Amino acid sequence: MKKWCVILWVMSAGLLTSYKAIAQADELAQLALNIEKLSQFKSILSDMKKVTPF
């Protein structure tokens, strides 16, 4: 019985670790998209400053 408890505990710890890794990968992908959006917004702002006579 003790052996099964240890095996289940180790397996559950492994699953939780993999879920965290997947979540971190998703966060990194979202961060990369946000950086790309920021770059595009900077470009749009630059273009607006060139067109606007202010």
CHARMM-style PDB file with segment names, atoms N, HN, CA, C and O in Angstrom:
ATOM      1  N   MET     1       0.836  -1.196   0.000  1.00  0.00      PROA
ATOM      2  CA  MET     1       0.000   0.000   0.000  1.00  0.00      PROA
ATOM      3  C   MET     1       0.875   1.252   0.000  1.00  0.00      PROA
ATOM      4  O   MET     1       0.602   2.204  -0.731  1.00  0.00      PROA
ATOM      5  N   LYS     2       1.917   1.250   0.814  1.00  0.00      PROA
ATOM      6  HN  LYS     2       2.139   0.477   1.409  1.00  0.00      PROA
ATOM      7  CA  LYS     2       2.803   2.400   0.860  1.00  0.00      PROA
ATOM      8  C   LYS     2       3.478   2.622  -0.486  1.00  0.00      PROA
ATOM      9  O   LYS     2       3.676   3.756  -0.923  1.00  0.00      PROA
ATOM     10  N   LYS     3       3.821   1.529  -1.125  1.00  0.00      PROA
ATOM     11  HN  LYS     3       3.660   0.608  -0.770  1.00  0.00      PROA
ATOM     12  CA  LYS     3       4.499   1.611  -2.410  1.00  0.00      PROA
ATOM     13  C   LYS     3       3.602   2.304  -3.436  1.00  0.00      PROA
ATOM     14  O   LYS     3       4.080   3.135  -4.208  1.00  0.00      PROA
ATOM     15  N   TRP     4       2.309   1.972  -3.454  1.00  0.00      PROA
ATOM     16  HN  TRP     4       1.921   1.297  -2.827  1.00  0.00      PROA
ATOM     17  CA  TRP     4       1.380   2.586  -4.394  1.00  0.00      PROA
ATOM     18  C   TRP     4       1.195   4.074  -4.111  1.00  0.00      PROA
ATOM     19  O   TRP     4       1.063   4.879  -5.033  1.00  0.00      PROA
ATOM     20  N   CYS     5       1.186   4.428  -2.842  1.00  0.00      PROA
ATOM     21  HN  CYS     5       1.293   3.775  -2.093  1.00  0.00      PROA
ATOM     22  CA  CYS     5       1.053   5.843  -2.485  1.00  0.00      PROA
ATOM     23  C   CYS     5       2.251   6.639  -2.996  1.00  0.00      PROA
ATOM     24  O   CYS     5       2.100   7.744  -3.516  1.00  0.00      PROA
ATOM     25  N   VAL     6       3.427   6.069  -2.843  1.00  0.00      PROA
ATOM     26  HN  VAL     6       3.549   5.171  -2.421  1.00  0.00      PROA
ATOM     27  CA  VAL     6       4.634   6.748  -3.313  1.00  0.00      PROA
ATOM     28  C   VAL     6       4.608   6.867  -4.833  1.00  0.00      PROA
ATOM     29  O   VAL     6       4.943   7.919  -5.377  1.00  0.00      PROA
ATOM     30  N   ILE     7       4.220   5.812  -5.514  1.00  0.00      PROA
ATOM     31  HN  ILE     7       3.948   4.957  -5.072  1.00  0.00      PROA
ATOM     32  CA  ILE     7       4.161   5.837  -6.974  1.00  0.00      PROA
ATOM     33  C   ILE     7       3.155   6.881  -7.449  1.00  0.00      PROA
ATOM     34  O   ILE     7       3.447   7.643  -8.371  1.00  0.00      PROA
ATOM     35  N   LEU     8       1.985   6.925  -6.837  1.00  0.00      PROA
ATOM     36  HN  LEU     8       1.748   6.306  -6.089  1.00  0.00      PROA
ATOM     37  CA  LEU     8       0.975   7.918  -7.227  1.00  0.00      PROA
ATOM     38  C   LEU     8       1.454   9.341  -6.952  1.00  0.00      PROA
ATOM     39  O   LEU     8       1.207  10.249  -7.745  1.00  0.00      PROA
ATOM     40  N   TRP     9       2.132   9.526  -5.836  1.00  0.00      PROA
ATOM     41  HN  TRP     9       2.333   8.788  -5.192  1.00  0.00      PROA
ATOM     42  CA  TRP     9       2.640  10.850  -5.496  1.00  0.00      PROA
ATOM     43  C   TRP     9       3.668  11.309  -6.520  1.00  0.00      PROA
ATOM     44  O   TRP     9       3.630  12.458  -6.961  1.00  0.00      PROA
ATOM     45  N   VAL    10       4.579  10.435  -6.900  1.00  0.00      PROA
ATOM     46  HN  VAL    10       4.610   9.502  -6.542  1.00  0.00      PROA
ATOM     47  CA  VAL    10       5.613  10.779  -7.880  1.00  0.00      PROA
ATOM     48  C   VAL    10       4.979  11.091  -9.241  1.00  0.00      PROA
ATOM     49  O   VAL    10       5.380  12.039  -9.915  1.00  0.00      PROA
ATOM     50  N   MET    11       4.002  10.297  -9.633  1.00  0.00      PROA
ATOM     51  HN  MET    11       3.676   9.526  -9.086  1.00  0.00      PROA
ATOM     52  CA  MET    11       3.334  10.535 -10.912  1.00  0.00      PROA
ATOM     53  C   MET    11       2.586  11.863 -10.909  1.00  0.00      PROA
ATOM     54  O   MET    11       2.637  12.599 -11.895  1.00  0.00      PROA
ATOM     55  N   SER    12       1.904  12.175  -9.833  1.00  0.00      PROA
ATOM     56  HN  SER    12       1.863  11.577  -9.033  1.00  0.00      PROA
ATOM     57  CA  SER    12       1.157  13.432  -9.771  1.00  0.00      PROA
ATOM     58  C   SER    12       2.107  14.626  -9.755  1.00  0.00      PROA
ATOM     59  O   SER    12       1.812  15.658 -10.358  1.00  0.00      PROA
ATOM     60  N   ALA    13       3.236  14.496  -9.076  1.00  0.00      PROA
ATOM     61  HN  ALA    13       3.475  13.658  -8.587  1.00  0.00      PROA
ATOM     62  CA  ALA    13       4.224  15.576  -9.071  1.00  0.00      PROA
ATOM     63  C   ALA    13       4.765  15.799 -10.481  1.00  0.00      PROA
ATOM     64  O   ALA    13       4.985  16.941 -10.884  1.00  0.00      PROA
ATOM     65  N   GLY    14       4.975  14.743 -11.218  1.00  0.00      PROA
ATOM     66  HN  GLY    14       4.795  13.815 -10.890  1.00  0.00      PROA
ATOM     67  CA  GLY    14       5.442  14.858 -12.598  1.00  0.00      PROA
ATOM     68  C   GLY    14       4.428  15.524 -13.495  1.00  0.00      PROA
ATOM     69  O   GLY    14       4.793  16.322 -14.359  1.00  0.00      PROA
ATOM     70  N   LEU    15       3.162  15.209 -13.305  1.00  0.00      PROA
ATOM     71  HN  LEU    15       2.866  14.560 -12.604  1.00  0.00      PROA
ATOM     72  CA  LEU    15       2.116  15.825 -14.117  1.00  0.00      PROA
ATOM     73  C   LEU    15       1.984  17.310 -13.821  1.00  0.00      PROA
ATOM     74  O   LEU    15       1.811  18.114 -14.737  1.00  0.00      PROA
ATOM     75  N   LEU    16       2.064  17.677 -12.558  1.00  0.00      PROA
ATOM     76  HN  LEU    16       2.204  17.025 -11.814  1.00  0.00      PROA
ATOM     77  CA  LEU    16       1.956  19.089 -12.200  1.00  0.00      PROA
ATOM     78  C   LEU    16       3.113  19.886 -12.784  1.00  0.00      PROA
ATOM     79  O   LEU    16       2.929  21.022 -13.221  1.00  0.00      PROA
ATOM     80  N   THR    17       4.289  19.304 -12.794  1.00  0.00      PROA
ATOM     81  HN  THR    17       4.439  18.381 -12.440  1.00  0.00      PROA
ATOM     82  CA  THR    17       5.448  19.988 -13.350  1.00  0.00      PROA
ATOM     83  C   THR    17       5.272  20.206 -14.846  1.00  0.00      PROA
ATOM     84  O   THR    17       5.618  21.270 -15.359  1.00  0.00      PROA
ATOM     85  N   SER    18       4.745  19.226 -15.543  1.00  0.00      PROA
ATOM     86  HN  SER    18       4.464  18.361 -15.126  1.00  0.00      PROA
ATOM     87  CA  SER    18       4.559  19.389 -16.985  1.00  0.00      PROA
ATOM     88  C   SER    18       3.499  20.439 -17.290  1.00  0.00      PROA
ATOM     89  O   SER    18       3.626  21.166 -18.276  1.00  0.00      PROA
ATOM     90  N   TYR    19       2.454  20.536 -16.467  1.00  0.00      PROA
ATOM     91  HN  TYR    19       2.351  19.945 -15.667  1.00  0.00      PROA
ATOM     92  CA  TYR    19       1.443  21.567 -16.678  1.00  0.00      PROA
ATOM     93  C   TYR    19       2.048  22.953 -16.493  1.00  0.00      PROA
ATOM     94  O   TYR    19       1.715  23.880 -17.232  1.00  0.00      PROA
ATOM     95  N   LYS    20       2.931  23.101 -15.514  1.00  0.00      PROA
ATOM     96  HN  LYS    20       3.202  22.349 -14.914  1.00  0.00      PROA
ATOM     97  CA  LYS    20       3.588  24.396 -15.308  1.00  0.00      PROA
ATOM     98  C   LYS    20       4.447  24.755 -16.504  1.00  0.00      PROA
ATOM     99  O   LYS    20       4.481  25.914 -16.917  1.00  0.00      PROA
ATOM    100  N   ALA    21       5.140  23.780 -17.065  1.00  0.00      PROA
ATOM    101  HN  ALA    21       5.112  22.838 -16.729  1.00  0.00      PROA
ATOM    102  CA  ALA    21       5.985  24.034 -18.222  1.00  0.00      PROA
ATOM    103  C   ALA    21       5.148  24.459 -19.419  1.00  0.00      PROA
ATOM    104  O   ALA    21       5.544  25.354 -20.166  1.00  0.00      PROA
ATOM    105  N   ILE    22       4.003  23.830 -19.605  1.00  0.00      PROA
ATOM    106  HN  ILE    22       3.681  23.103 -18.998  1.00  0.00      PROA
ATOM    107  CA  ILE    22       3.115  24.200 -20.710  1.00  0.00      PROA
ATOM    108  C   ILE    22       2.589  25.618 -20.504  1.00  0.00      PROA
ATOM    109  O   ILE    22       2.518  26.405 -21.448  1.00  0.00      PROA
ATOM    110  N   ALA    23       2.225  25.934 -19.274  1.00  0.00      PROA
ATOM    111  HN  ALA    23       2.283  25.295 -18.508  1.00  0.00      PROA
ATOM    112  CA  ALA    23       1.713  27.275 -18.982  1.00  0.00      PROA
ATOM    113  C   ALA    23       2.791  28.330 -19.233  1.00  0.00      PROA
ATOM    114  O   ALA    23       2.495  29.409 -19.746  1.00  0.00      PROA
ATOM    115  N   GLN    24       4.038  28.020 -18.874  1.00  0.00      PROA
ATOM    116  HN  GLN    24       4.278  27.143 -18.457  1.00  0.00      PROA
ATOM    117  CA  GLN    24       5.121  28.974 -19.111  1.00  0.00      PROA
ATOM    118  C   GLN    24       5.371  29.149 -20.603  1.00  0.00      PROA
ATOM    119  O   GLN    24       5.661  30.256 -21.058  1.00  0.00      PROA
ATOM    120  N   ALA    25       5.262  28.074 -21.360  1.00  0.00      PROA
ATOM    121  HN  ALA    25       5.027  27.175 -20.990  1.00  0.00      PROA
ATOM    122  CA  ALA    25       5.442  28.181 -22.811  1.00  0.00      PROA
ATOM    123  C   ALA    25       4.343  29.050 -23.414  1.00  0.00      PROA
ATOM    124  O   ALA    25       4.603  29.843 -24.318  1.00  0.00      PROA
ATOM    125  N   ASP    26       3.123  28.903 -22.920  1.00  0.00      PROA
ATOM    126  HN  ASP    26       2.912  28.258 -22.186  1.00  0.00      PROA
ATOM    127  CA  ASP    26       2.014  29.740 -23.396  1.00  0.00      PROA
ATOM    128  C   ASP    26       2.256  31.205 -23.059  1.00  0.00      PROA
ATOM    129  O   ASP    26       1.984  32.093 -23.866  1.00  0.00      PROA
ATOM    130  N   GLU    27       2.766  31.445 -21.863  1.00  0.00      PROA
ATOM    131  HN  GLU    27       2.987  30.724 -21.206  1.00  0.00      PROA
ATOM    132  CA  GLU    27       3.057  32.823 -21.445  1.00  0.00      PROA
ATOM    133  C   GLU    27       4.146  33.436 -22.328  1.00  0.00      PROA
ATOM    134  O   GLU    27       4.057  34.605 -22.704  1.00  0.00      PROA
ATOM    135  N   LEU    28       5.165  32.655 -22.657  1.00  0.00      PROA
ATOM    136  HN  LEU    28       5.238  31.705 -22.352  1.00  0.00      PROA
ATOM    137  CA  LEU    28       6.228  33.159 -23.526  1.00  0.00      PROA
ATOM    138  C   LEU    28       5.715  33.464 -24.925  1.00  0.00      PROA
ATOM    139  O   LEU    28       6.119  34.453 -25.537  1.00  0.00      PROA
ATOM    140  N   ALA    29       4.831  32.624 -25.426  1.00  0.00      PROA
ATOM    141  HN  ALA    29       4.503  31.821 -24.929  1.00  0.00      PROA
ATOM    142  CA  ALA    29       4.243  32.877 -26.746  1.00  0.00      PROA
ATOM    143  C   ALA    29       3.422  34.159 -26.723  1.00  0.00      PROA
ATOM    144  O   ALA    29       3.484  34.954 -27.660  1.00  0.00      PROA
ATOM    145  N   GLN    30       2.659  34.360 -25.666  1.00  0.00      PROA
ATOM    146  HN  GLN    30       2.608  33.714 -24.905  1.00  0.00      PROA
ATOM    147  CA  GLN    30       1.856  35.580 -25.540  1.00  0.00      PROA
ATOM    148  C   GLN    30       2.750  36.804 -25.425  1.00  0.00      PROA
ATOM    149  O   GLN    30       2.447  37.852 -25.997  1.00  0.00      PROA
ATOM    150  N   LEU    31       3.845  36.680 -24.692  1.00  0.00      PROA
ATOM    151  HN  LEU    31       4.091  35.829 -24.228  1.00  0.00      PROA
ATOM    152  CA  LEU    31       4.795  37.785 -24.557  1.00  0.00      PROA
ATOM    153  C   LEU    31       5.393  38.146 -25.909  1.00  0.00      PROA
ATOM    154  O   LEU    31       5.537  39.326 -26.227  1.00  0.00      PROA
ATOM    155  N   ALA    32       5.738  37.153 -26.697  1.00  0.00      PROA
ATOM    156  HN  ALA    32       5.621  36.194 -26.439  1.00  0.00      PROA
ATOM    157  CA  ALA    32       6.286  37.408 -28.029  1.00  0.00      PROA
ATOM    158  C   ALA    32       5.261  38.131 -28.904  1.00  0.00      PROA
ATOM    159  O   ALA    32       5.622  39.037 -29.655  1.00  0.00      PROA
ATOM    160  N   LEU    33       3.992  37.742 -28.815  1.00  0.00      PROA
ATOM    161  HN  LEU    33       3.699  37.006 -28.205  1.00  0.00      PROA
ATOM    162  CA  LEU    33       2.952  38.432 -29.574  1.00  0.00      PROA
ATOM    163  C   LEU    33       2.789  39.879 -29.110  1.00  0.00      PROA
ATOM    164  O   LEU    33       2.607  40.783 -29.926  1.00  0.00      PROA
ATOM    165  N   ASN    34       2.856  40.089 -27.808  1.00  0.00      PROA
ATOM    166  HN  ASN    34       3.004  39.355 -27.145  1.00  0.00      PROA
ATOM    167  CA  ASN    34       2.726  41.446 -27.274  1.00  0.00      PROA
ATOM    168  C   ASN    34       3.878  42.331 -27.730  1.00  0.00      PROA
ATOM    169  O   ASN    34       3.674  43.508 -28.028  1.00  0.00      PROA
ATOM    170  N   ILE    35       5.080  41.780 -27.787  1.00  0.00      PROA
ATOM    171  HN  ILE    35       5.245  40.824 -27.545  1.00  0.00      PROA
ATOM    172  CA  ILE    35       6.232  42.542 -28.259  1.00  0.00      PROA
ATOM    173  C   ILE    35       6.048  42.905 -29.722  1.00  0.00      PROA
ATOM    174  O   ILE    35       6.367  44.021 -30.130  1.00  0.00      PROA
ATOM    175  N   GLU    36       5.539  41.977 -30.510  1.00  0.00      PROA
ATOM    176  HN  GLU    36       5.279  41.070 -30.178  1.00  0.00      PROA
ATOM    177  CA  GLU    36       5.270  42.249 -31.923  1.00  0.00      PROA
ATOM    178  C   GLU    36       4.219  43.342 -32.074  1.00  0.00      PROA
ATOM    179  O   GLU    36       4.369  44.230 -32.914  1.00  0.00      PROA
ATOM    180  N   LYS    37       3.160  43.289 -31.272  1.00  0.00      PROA
ATOM    181  HN  LYS    37       3.038  42.567 -30.590  1.00  0.00      PROA
ATOM    182  CA  LYS    37       2.119  44.332 -31.324  1.00  0.00      PROA
ATOM    183  C   LYS    37       2.709  45.693 -30.970  1.00  0.00      PROA
ATOM    184  O   LYS    37       2.410  46.691 -31.626  1.00  0.00      PROA
ATOM    185  N   LEU    38       3.538  45.735 -29.945  1.00  0.00      PROA
ATOM    186  HN  LEU    38       3.780  44.925 -29.411  1.00  0.00      PROA
ATOM    187  CA  LEU    38       4.145  46.994 -29.521  1.00  0.00      PROA
ATOM    188  C   LEU    38       5.000  47.569 -30.639  1.00  0.00      PROA
ATOM    189  O   LEU    38       4.991  48.777 -30.874  1.00  0.00      PROA
ATOM    190  N   SER    39       5.726  46.721 -31.316  1.00  0.00      PROA
ATOM    191  HN  SER    39       5.733  45.740 -31.125  1.00  0.00      PROA
ATOM    192  CA  SER    39       6.540  47.170 -32.439  1.00  0.00      PROA
ATOM    193  C   SER    39       5.667  47.756 -33.536  1.00  0.00      PROA
ATOM    194  O   SER    39       6.004  48.789 -34.115  1.00  0.00      PROA
ATOM    195  N   GLN    40       4.552  47.107 -33.825  1.00  0.00      PROA
ATOM    196  HN  GLN    40       4.278  46.268 -33.355  1.00  0.00      PROA
ATOM    197  CA  GLN    40       3.640  47.614 -34.847  1.00  0.00      PROA
ATOM    198  C   GLN    40       3.021  48.948 -34.432  1.00  0.00      PROA
ATOM    199  O   GLN    40       2.877  49.849 -35.258  1.00  0.00      PROA
ATOM    200  N   PHE    41       2.656  49.074 -33.162  1.00  0.00      PROA
ATOM    201  HN  PHE    41       2.772  48.342 -32.491  1.00  0.00      PROA
ATOM    202  CA  PHE    41       2.092  50.338 -32.677  1.00  0.00      PROA
ATOM    203  C   PHE    41       3.112  51.470 -32.763  1.00  0.00      PROA
ATOM    204  O   PHE    41       2.759  52.600 -33.102  1.00  0.00      PROA
ATOM    205  N   LYS    42       4.355  51.177 -32.462  1.00  0.00      PROA
ATOM    206  HN  LYS    42       4.642  50.260 -32.187  1.00  0.00      PROA
ATOM    207  CA  LYS    42       5.407  52.191 -32.577  1.00  0.00      PROA
ATOM    208  C   LYS    42       5.557  52.647 -34.020  1.00  0.00      PROA
ATOM    209  O   LYS    42       5.735  53.835 -34.290  1.00  0.00      PROA
ATOM    210  N   SER    43       5.484  51.703 -34.938  1.00  0.00      PROA
ATOM    211  HN  SER    43       5.339  50.738 -34.719  1.00  0.00      PROA
ATOM    212  CA  SER    43       5.582  52.036 -36.353  1.00  0.00      PROA
ATOM    213  C   SER    43       4.401  52.898 -36.791  1.00  0.00      PROA
ATOM    214  O   SER    43       4.574  53.872 -37.523  1.00  0.00      PROA
ATOM    215  N   ILE    44       3.206  52.537 -36.341  1.00  0.00      PROA
ATOM    216  HN  ILE    44       3.066  51.745 -35.746  1.00  0.00      PROA
ATOM    217  CA  ILE    44       2.009  53.322 -36.680  1.00  0.00      PROA
ATOM    218  C   ILE    44       2.123  54.732 -36.117  1.00  0.00      PROA
ATOM    219  O   ILE    44       1.797  55.698 -36.805  1.00  0.00      PROA
ATOM    220  N   LEU    45       2.579  54.863 -34.883  1.00  0.00      PROA
ATOM    221  HN  LEU    45       2.844  54.078 -34.324  1.00  0.00      PROA
ATOM    222  CA  LEU    45       2.739  56.178 -34.268  1.00  0.00      PROA
ATOM    223  C   LEU    45       3.765  57.010 -35.027  1.00  0.00      PROA
ATOM    224  O   LEU    45       3.564  58.206 -35.241  1.00  0.00      PROA
ATOM    225  N   SER    46       4.838  56.392 -35.424  1.00  0.00      PROA
ATOM    226  HN  SER    46       5.001  55.421 -35.250  1.00  0.00      PROA
ATOM    227  CA  SER    46       5.862  57.090 -36.198  1.00  0.00      PROA
ATOM    228  C   SER    46       5.292  57.593 -37.515  1.00  0.00      PROA
ATOM    229  O   SER    46       5.544  58.727 -37.923  1.00  0.00      PROA
ATOM    230  N   ASP    47       4.515  56.730 -38.178  1.00  0.00      PROA
ATOM    231  HN  ASP    47       4.310  55.809 -37.847  1.00  0.00      PROA
ATOM    232  CA  ASP    47       3.889  57.136 -39.438  1.00  0.00      PROA
ATOM    233  C   ASP    47       2.900  58.275 -39.226  1.00  0.00      PROA
ATOM    234  O   ASP    47       2.819  59.185 -40.051  1.00  0.00      PROA
ATOM    235  N   MET    48       2.150  58.235 -38.129  1.00  0.00      PROA
ATOM    236  HN  MET    48       2.216  57.495 -37.459  1.00  0.00      PROA
ATOM    237  CA  MET    48       1.192  59.295 -37.842  1.00  0.00      PROA
ATOM    238  C   MET    48       1.907  60.628 -37.599  1.00  0.00      PROA
ATOM    239  O   MET    48       1.424  61.681 -38.015  1.00  0.00      PROA
ATOM    240  N   LYS    49       3.046  60.575 -36.932  1.00  0.00      PROA
ATOM    241  HN  LYS    49       3.438  59.720 -36.594  1.00  0.00      PROA
ATOM    242  CA  LYS    49       3.802  61.803 -36.670  1.00  0.00      PROA
ATOM    243  C   LYS    49       4.340  62.388 -37.963  1.00  0.00      PROA
ATOM    244  O   LYS    49       4.450  63.608 -38.081  1.00  0.00      PROA
ATOM    245  N   LYS    50       4.676  61.558 -38.929  1.00  0.00      PROA
ATOM    246  HN  LYS    50       4.587  60.566 -38.833  1.00  0.00      PROA
ATOM    247  CA  LYS    50       5.176  62.055 -40.213  1.00  0.00      PROA
ATOM    248  C   LYS    50       4.071  62.724 -41.008  1.00  0.00      PROA
ATOM    249  O   LYS    50       4.321  63.725 -41.680  1.00  0.00      PROA
ATOM    250  N   VAL    51       2.854  62.197 -40.950  1.00  0.00      PROA
ATOM    251  HN  VAL    51       2.651  61.384 -40.404  1.00  0.00      PROA
ATOM    252  CA  VAL    51       1.735  62.716 -41.732  1.00  0.00      PROA
ATOM    253  C   VAL    51       1.133  63.950 -41.082  1.00  0.00      PROA
ATOM    254  O   VAL    51       0.757  64.889 -41.784  1.00  0.00      PROA
ATOM    255  N   THR    52       1.032  63.971 -39.771  1.00  0.00      PROA
ATOM    256  HN  THR    52       1.337  63.208 -39.201  1.00  0.00      PROA
ATOM    257  CA  THR    52       0.409  65.082 -39.053  1.00  0.00      PROA
ATOM    258  C   THR    52       1.346  66.277 -39.025  1.00  0.00      PROA
ATOM    259  O   THR    52       2.517  66.130 -38.677  1.00  0.00      PROA
ATOM    260  N   PRO    53       0.848  67.472 -39.387  1.00  0.00      PROA
ATOM    261  CA  PRO    53       1.720  68.658 -39.456  1.00  0.00      PROA
ATOM    262  C   PRO    53       2.005  69.293 -38.094  1.00  0.00      PROA
ATOM    263  O   PRO    53       2.568  70.388 -38.063  1.00  0.00      PROA
ATOM    264  N   PHE    54       1.659  68.686 -36.998  1.00  0.00      PROA
ATOM    265  HN  PHE    54       1.202  67.797 -37.023  1.00  0.00      PROA
ATOM    266  CA  PHE    54       1.873  69.299 -35.677  1.00  0.00      PROA
ATOM    267  C   PHE    54       3.323  69.269 -35.324  1.00  0.00      PROA
ATOM    268  OT1 PHE    54       3.707  69.738 -34.253  1.00  0.00      PROA
TER     269      PHE     54
END
